[in-house]
């Protein structure tokens, strides 16, 4: 106990940051099944627990690890996993920041900034989205990288270079696991490539280049092995084509499907792929030109921030959780800015290269951030019984009353192994009712995007659900489905936002 006490005293600021993360996330555990992406993750996880094969029997368009993490019994456990994960993530980030800065004060400050940016609901930090799980893998990789001589050579000018095979291989593995959680993680991994590039520019020589090439090969081997193992798994499941189409290659299509909310030609170009590449290249060129006037810390954090901003803007979509990826380098930059005793050129660039671009992008994209104060005050009202559970749920999503009523009916009137089909968008109902979809798709817009109408009809015939739910806001542009519905099912329950149909002759 004495040793534990001395240890806690030594890390007292970090301890309080980790406790604060847990306290800020307690309301997460009581949220209803309200968020679409979480509903999809949990539905796919439920299908995997029931023996279905990912991408072959059940589909979403992200890489597989997020669905493996969602193979938990309920949303409560998913949120608890997120709480535990982010607590470990902050500890890893502190480890990186400690090796990044020269003072512990700045390391604690950076970790505190990351706590505020990721734990509060402003950018959907309360949601078990892929970005937060990716962050844990990437920071684990960077924490390992801080143990290598290459890290010390770049940041602390220690010229002794040892080929740290095990740590470098581990970095590659962890970065790969991040990419297998969500593909944009590769841009965080590219930050290591930037570090290697600037390390070479500092002292160009064959010896340095050879050491960096060897390190890159080891990293690449570590990165490749989990991906190759995932490919081998889906080959064994006769689902390689589906894995490539929906898990890996779909992200390229996704990146070009959305247009930014601008009309000015310059802004349209700036947020096009050539424009984003040009802006990123300009930042890297600026860092190359000014590298001798900047500290290694400044060069790395600005380059990493540029990479994560590029990644967050890859699809030009205004979703708040996309910007979570930018917060580790932003937290370092803010601590770099606030932690300086006197103003320097490198710290004064923080608002120009990090804060201002992010703010302008959020304003320009009209990215709808979530309220923070009302999130916690509503929770306090709920636990004090000032509002009912129904009123609490309605604060999150107007579908909640109908979703919970429909889930109750389905659970009470159908066996646990029965299938369910929802024509519309309410994936939370699958997860809440604990029923696997009849087909591969969890939402109607995926059926439309992939023109999978005939496949959906074939699945309905092959796995006829006892209950079909039709959302009232769904269009009628699926005539074969409505013919099948009217011939095989009868309306049994009407709710304000959805109708429930039961198969004729089912018990």
Secondary structure, DSSP 8 states (H G I E B T S, - for coil): -HHHHHHHHHTHHHHHHHHHHHHHHGGGGG--S--HHHHHHHHHHHHHHTT--BTTTB--SS-THHHHHT-SSSHHHHHHHHHHHHHHHHHHHHHHHHHHSSSHHHHHHHHHHHHHHHHSGGGTTTS--HHHHHHHHHHHHHHHHTTSHHHHHHHH--------HHHHHHHHHHHHHHHTT-TTHHHHHHHHHHHHHHHHHHT--HHHHHHHHHHHHHHHHHHHHHHHHHHHHHHHTT-HHHIIIIIITHHHHHTTS---S--SHHHHHHTSHHHHHHHHHHHHHHHHHHGGGS-HHHHHHHHHHHHHHHHHTTT----GGGGGGGHHHHHHHHHHHHT-SS--HHHHHHIIIIIHHHHHHHHHTT-----SHHHHHHHHHHHTTSS-HHHHHHTT-TTHHHHHHHHHHHHHHS-TT-EEEEESS-HHHHHHHT-EESSS-SSHHHHHHTT-HHHHHHHHHHT--SEEEEETTS----HHHHHHHHHHEEEEEE-SSEEEEEETT--
